[in-house]
Amino acid sequence: MSARTHPRPHSATTGGVGTRLPWWALALPSFAFVTLLLLMLDPANARAASDPAIPQFIVGLQHVVHVLLHAIP
């Protein structure tokens, strides 16, 4: 014997979801992304510049990204 299914109160295809995000839900990740991008573009200004491995890694990562971006036709 199968169980009866109950209809949904709202169809999934009508109107979309009515959820709004607070302003900081987009602002904080955007700020973090831009901050990390700026540190990547100028690794000399990074606070951890006393350790030479970190700036060298970032410069190497920049080089890999540059090569990959120019390899795409």
Stockholm file with secondary structure:
# STOCKHOLM 1.0

chainA/1-73         MSARTHPRPHSATTGGVGTRLPWWALALPSFAFVTLLLLMLDPANARAASDPAIPQFIVGLQHVVHVLLHAIP
#=GR chainA/1-73 SS CCCCCCCCSSCTTSSCCCCCCCHHHHHHHHHHHHHHHHHHHCGGGSTTTTSTHHHHHHHHHHHHHHHHHHHCC
#=GC SS_cons        CCCCCCCCSSCTTSSCCCCCCCHHHHHHHHHHHHHHHHHHHCGGGSTTTTSTHHHHHHHHHHHHHHHHHHHCC
//
